[in-house]
Amino acid sequence: MKQLILALALAPTIAAANMCPPVADTTAERDDIYQQLRFVETERDAARLNAQLWELWLVAPDAAAQRMLDEGIAKLRSADFLGSRDVLDDLVDYCPEYAEGYNQRAFANFLRQDFAAAAVDLERAREIDPRHLGVLTGLAMTLIALDRNDEAQEVLRQALRLNPMLSERRLLTEPQEREL
């Protein structure tokens, strides 16, 4: 009986310890980078700014989430796509409001050629962070793989409005419009 009472008393503490903290708000930093990207003149400068965005996106909400993200990415790099997906499943379960968890899991599924699963994760990541360039370009490529080309072109144009120097601009089937 004492063990049950102790377990019930500790349950809120244990549950709180297993909750992902809120994702850090990097809106101001990202806004500044996106503003710079609108006026960049070279692919090299755009790549430097894009790398700064990735530095922000790849910071998980806490140490536990960071370990899962890092492990999932390491498994991706070693072509262990199923292992990566499993670790990233845990990350998404733990931090359901962290867009990069869905983005990396989508990449694992894309590499496995499970484009439908990748699209679901990319749409969720886009709901969380509508300006995530990796999500947008990944979604465009996934939609192309699913033969949903009109949708892919629209998503690609969204990404190009944020960074006109993206290498994926070569996937446009019609000439790039001036407003991009």
C-alpha positions, -999 to +999 in steps of 0.1 A: +000+000+000+028+024+009+044+017-025+012+026-043+008+058-023+044+067-031+040+059-068+009+081-070+026+109-052+056+108-076+036+103-107+033+141-115+071+145-111+079+115-133+054+128-159+069+163-159+104+148-163+092+130-195+077+161-211+094+180-238+099+217-229+087+243-254+108+248-285+131+279-282+116+310-299+141+319-326+116+340-346+137+372-345+169+354-356+151+336-384+133+368-395+167+386-398+181+357-419+150+356-442+153+393-447+189+390-457+181+361-480+157+383-500+186+406-511+215+381-514+233+382-547+253+350-547+246+314-541+276+314-517+261+341-495+227+323-496+243+291-486+260+308-456+226+322-445+209+289-451+235+272-429+226+297-401+190+286-404+200+250-401+220+258-369+188+271-354+165+243-366+189+216-354+188+228-318+164+205-300+143+217-270+164+198-244+193+174-240+171+143-243+155+155-275+190+165-288+203+130-282+174+115-301+178+140-330+216+134-332+211+097-331+184+098-358+207+119-380+237+096-374+216+066-384+205+084-415+241+092-424+250+055-420+220+045-442+201+029-413+168+044-424+146+021-404+167+027-373+166+064-379+129+064-383+125+045-350+146+070-331+128+099-347+094+083-339+105+086-302+116+122-308+082+131-324+063+114-296+084+132-270+084+166-287+053+168-309+058+206-315+094+204-327+093+207-365+127+192-371+117+159-356+091+155-383+114+169-410+142+144-402+117+115-400+103+125-433+138+125-448+143+089-434+110+079-451+119+097-483+152+078-485+132+046-480+110+057-508+080+058-485+069+091-500+033+090-486+047+088-450+073+115-458+045+138-471+025+134-439+055+144-417+064+173-439+029+187-438+029+185-400+064+201-399+051+229-422+021+235-398+046+240-370+071+261-390+056+273-423+089+290-433+112+260-427+131+259-460+142+223-455+106+213-450+094+232-480+120+219-504+116+184-490+079+186-494+083+198-530+106+169-539+082+144-521+052+158-540+071+154-573+079+117-563+041+113-556+034+128-591+016+157-575+035+182-596+012+212-594+013+211-556+050+206-557+055+237-579+034+259-555+054+247-525+087+252-543+076+288-552+069+293-514+104+283-506+119+304-534+101+335-521+121+330-489+154+321-506+155+328-543+190+312-545+179+277-535+194+250-557+159+234-559+149+263-581+160+241-610+129+220-603+106+247-615+088+236-646+079+271-656+101+302-657+107+318-623+084+348-619+098+382-609+080+384-576+101+354-563 
